[in-house]
Amino acid sequence: MTIAFALALYFIIWWIVLFAMLPIGVRTSEEAGEKTAPGTAESAPHMPNLLPKMVATTVVSSIIFAALYAIIVHHVITLDDIPFFPRYDRVQ
């Protein structure tokens, strides 16, 4: 696995995990018992707490990346193990 591929894979995993983490624990101003500010959507989050979510995203995505890295580098699952991929003869 090259460095560029590893960074690209980690970046994609990080963004997917971030979008999964964003709605966790979010409350609107109405749910928090406060008045909405003028010009703000009623569904806007009251306190999004982005820093803890980004830290949690980094931890979770690092664990997922480490698992995928081990699978790819140690050939735990190869393309030949996937049943719907076509089989080709090896070229020598």
N, C-alpha and C positions, 0 to 999 in steps of 0.2 A: 504494500500500500504506500503510495507516494504521499508526501507532505501535503501537496495541493488537494489530493483526493480526500485525505483525512480532514483537512480544514473545511472543505466544502461539505463533507458529510456531517461534521460537527455543527456547522452553521445551519444546515437544513434541520437537523434534529433540534437545535436550540430554538429556532423559530416555531416549529410545530409544538414543542413543549410550552413555549411562552403563550401561544394562542390558547392552549388548553388550560393554562394557569390563570389567565387574565380574569375570567368570570368568578373565580373562587373568592368568596367572602365579600363580594361587592354589594353595596347597599346604595339605594338612591337617597336623595335628600329627604324625600317624604318618609322613607323607611327609617331614616336616622332621626326623624322628628324635627327637622329644620325646614325652613322656607327655601324654595328654589330661588336662585338669583335670577334677576330679569335677563332675558336673552339666552338662558340655559335650557336645554332640553330636559323634560321631566325625567327621562330615563338615564340622564348622565350620572356617573358614579359620584358619591359624596366625597369619599376619601379612597382613591384607588390603591394606595400603598404599593407603588411600583417597585421600590427598592427591595423590599423583602421578596416580592414575586420574582424579581430578576435573579436574586441570590438562589432562591429555590429552583428556578428554571435552570440555572447553571449547574447546580448539584444533580438534579434529576437527569439532565441531558448528558452530563459527564458519565453517569452510571450507565445510561443507555448506550452511549458511544463506546465505553469500555467493553461492554458485552458484544456489540457489533464488531469492534476491532478484533477481539479474541476469536470470534466466529470466522471472520474473513482471513486473518493471518494464519490461524491454525487449521484452516480448511475443514471446520466442523461440518459445514454445509457447503457443497459445491453445486455448480449449475447442473451437473449430472444427477444430483439427488432430487431435483425438482421435476415432478412427473410430466408436466405438460410442455416442457421445453423439447425441441427436436434433438435427436441424436445424430452426431456427425462422426465420421471416421477421423482418427487422428492423422495429421500430416507429419511425416518425419523428415 
